[in-house]
Amino acid sequence: MDLFLEIVGWSAMGMILIGYFLISTNKVDSRNITYQLLNLVGSILFVIYLSIKEAWASVGLNAAWAIIALFSLWAIFTKKKKEDFGNNSDKS
């Protein structure tokens, strides 16, 4: 169990760092689905890992990070749906 838990923690860190690298090097912007998914999955994995470690302040930070990523993904998909709807209505 300890090895599995450490893999979860390291995977979470890796996902968030990859996302940060991508945005810091202008490979993606904040509206990129991959970037937001890396943040969401990484932060959820950190919430699990840190809850077991009882690091509550970090659990709170990562829970907030996950909520922000969810909100951002919702905004991205809502905008895409509106754009798709606008493009489809122009064809008729």
C-alpha positions as CSV (number, residue, x, y, z in Angstrom):
1,M,0.0,0.0,0.0
2,D,2.8,2.4,0.8
3,L,4.4,2.0,-2.6
4,F,1.0,2.5,-4.3
5,L,0.4,5.6,-2.2
6,E,3.8,7.1,-3.1
7,I,3.1,6.4,-6.8
8,V,-0.2,8.3,-6.5
9,G,1.7,11.2,-4.8
10,W,4.5,11.3,-7.4
11,S,2.0,11.0,-10.3
12,A,0.0,14.0,-8.9
13,M,3.1,16.1,-8.6
14,G,4.2,15.1,-12.2
15,M,0.8,16.0,-13.7
16,I,0.7,19.5,-12.1
17,L,4.4,20.1,-12.9
18,I,3.9,19.1,-16.6
19,G,0.9,21.5,-16.8
20,Y,2.9,24.3,-15.2
21,F,5.8,23.6,-17.6
22,L,3.4,23.7,-20.6
23,I,1.8,27.0,-19.6
24,S,5.1,28.6,-18.5
25,T,6.8,27.8,-21.9
26,N,3.8,29.0,-23.8
27,K,3.1,25.5,-25.3
28,V,-0.5,25.9,-24.2
29,D,-2.7,28.6,-22.7
30,S,-5.1,28.5,-19.7
31,R,-8.0,27.6,-22.0
32,N,-6.3,24.4,-23.1
33,I,-8.3,21.2,-22.2
34,T,-5.1,19.2,-21.6
35,Y,-3.7,21.8,-19.2
36,Q,-6.9,21.9,-17.2
37,L,-7.2,18.1,-17.1
38,L,-3.6,17.8,-15.9
39,N,-4.5,20.2,-13.1
40,L,-7.8,18.5,-12.3
41,V,-6.5,14.9,-12.2
42,G,-3.2,15.9,-10.5
43,S,-5.0,17.8,-7.8
44,I,-7.6,15.0,-7.2
45,L,-4.7,12.5,-6.8
46,F,-3.0,14.9,-4.4
47,V,-6.3,15.2,-2.3
48,I,-6.3,11.5,-2.0
49,Y,-2.6,11.2,-1.2
50,L,-2.6,14.1,1.3
51,S,-5.8,13.0,3.0
52,I,-4.2,9.7,3.9
53,K,-1.1,11.6,5.1
54,E,-3.4,14.0,7.0
55,A,-1.9,17.1,5.5
56,W,-5.1,19.1,5.7
57,A,-3.9,22.5,4.6
58,S,-2.5,20.9,1.4
59,V,-5.7,19.0,1.0
60,G,-7.6,22.3,1.1
61,L,-5.3,23.9,-1.4
62,N,-5.6,21.0,-3.9
63,A,-9.3,20.7,-3.4
64,A,-9.5,24.4,-4.4
65,W,-7.2,23.7,-7.3
66,A,-9.5,21.0,-8.5
67,I,-12.6,23.2,-8.2
68,I,-10.9,25.9,-10.3
69,A,-9.9,23.3,-12.9
70,L,-13.5,22.0,-13.1
71,F,-14.8,25.6,-13.4
72,S,-12.3,26.3,-16.2
73,L,-13.2,23.1,-18.0
74,W,-16.9,23.9,-17.7
75,A,-16.3,27.4,-19.2
76,I,-14.2,25.9,-22.0
77,F,-16.9,23.4,-23.0
78,T,-19.7,25.9,-22.6
79,K,-17.9,28.3,-24.9
80,K,-17.3,25.5,-27.5
81,K,-20.9,24.5,-27.4
82,K,-22.0,28.1,-28.1
83,E,-19.5,28.4,-30.9
84,D,-20.6,25.1,-32.4
85,F,-24.2,26.1,-32.1
86,G,-23.5,29.4,-33.8
87,N,-21.6,27.7,-36.6
88,N,-24.4,25.1,-37.2
89,S,-27.1,27.8,-37.3
90,D,-25.2,29.7,-40.0
91,K,-25.3,26.8,-42.3
92,S,-29.1,26.7,-42.6
